[in-house]
Amino acid sequence: MKTPAEFSADGAHQNWVLNSLPHPIVVIGSDNRFVFANSEAEQFFSAGAAYLAKRRLSDFIPEDSPLFSLVEQVRRERSRISEYRVDVSSPRLGSDRQVDLYVSTVPDAPERVVIMIQLRSIAEKMDRQLTHRSAARTVTGLAAMLAHEIRNPLSGIKGAAQLLETNASDEDRVLTRLIQEESDRIVKLVDRMEVFSDQRPIERSAVNIHSVLEHVKTLAKSGFARGFKITELYDPSLPPVLANRDQLVQVFINLLKNASEAVASREDAEIKLSTAYRPGMRLTVPGSKTKVTLPLEFLVEDNGGGVPDDIRENIFDPFVTTKPSGSGLGLALVAKIVGDHGGVIECESQPGHTLFRILMPAWRDSGDPDIKPARGRTASTLGDGNT
């Protein structure tokens, strides 16, 4: 028979084990009040254990969620149930929260139920990232072929139209100019696609992301985002990002342009730029066997109409667009650049709120003279603000 002290020691050891697991784990009582929550569960519910102890599960997840029927079934049958792709979205937890659930009763206390939550986001981010890179490789081959097979014939077509224009009537001259203009438009499209075929190594350095965002915001406010409210929420302690500054500028120009077009019809149009330090995933950088962590999170949010459901999963694929005159290459290029940097980009969208999240590697001073320090203002000179 164990002494109370030994039981207490075992309990502390069990808590230590549960807190070391990478998945949220909670125990709820007969009234669905929280009895236990490990450290991952505290992060998942954005609440401390002491706060959770005073709350019911329904305070965080709607009672019509399939989770509650699973809990009742487990209590009734004294069984264990695994359920995949369960929607636990709520105003408290956020939208598009699909998880895998493992629900079981506690052997010595059958009215209590253990719930282990496995987030699907990490695996799906990896799958989406691989899909984006595969799509980019497809466009790479297409771009190389188009550049060779289309540009030269178009030059001949445009030259012939210019020759015809010299002896054409006023009515025919309108047609020859139309041929030239359309030829130029197609060449510009090919030039945009040719960016995908650039396989040269990326010249990266330590870049101050806040300097990049300030530069892009200035460009946006003087052009396509003129008159829109752009809110900033920056982490001033953020380390530099290991990236190519010019390519990052291109990424955020594309994202802000999309956001501006999404909110153009709203009187309360608002775009938000955010940076934060988050525990990141590990990915292999293209061309290298070295795995890097992705602790830097950059967000571009807008309160526009949202991305249609039928294209949301393919929003980063080439030629996918909702714009009547769009080419569908802007976000595909963004995904390629982020992927080439070893990062991840994802989109979460619902009517009234769209969020693009980028996870990138941080720069670490390795003593390499080819790695330059961050350019622009230091993050510490920037605080929260809005314009």
Buried (B, 14 or more C-beta within 10 A) or exposed (E): EEEEEEEEEEEEEEEEEBBEEEBBBBBBBEEBBBBBBBBBBBEBBEBEBEBBEEBBBBBBBBEEBBBBEBBEEBBEEEEEBEBEEBBBBBEBBEEEBBBBBBBBBBEEEEEBBBBBBBBBBEEEBEEBBEBBBEBBBBBBEBBBEBBEEBBEEBEEBBEBBEEBBEEBEEEEBEBBBEBBEBBEEBBEBBEBBBBBBEEEEBEBBBBBBBBBBBBBBEBBBEEBBEEBBBBBBBBEEBBBBBBBBEBBBBBBBBBBBBBBBBBEEBEEBBBBBBBBEEEBBEBEBEEEEEEBBBBBBBBBBBBBBBBEEEEBBBBBBBBBBBEEEBBBBBBBBBBBBBBBBBBBBBBBBBEEBBBBBBBBBBBEEEEEEEBBEBEBEEBEEBEEEEE
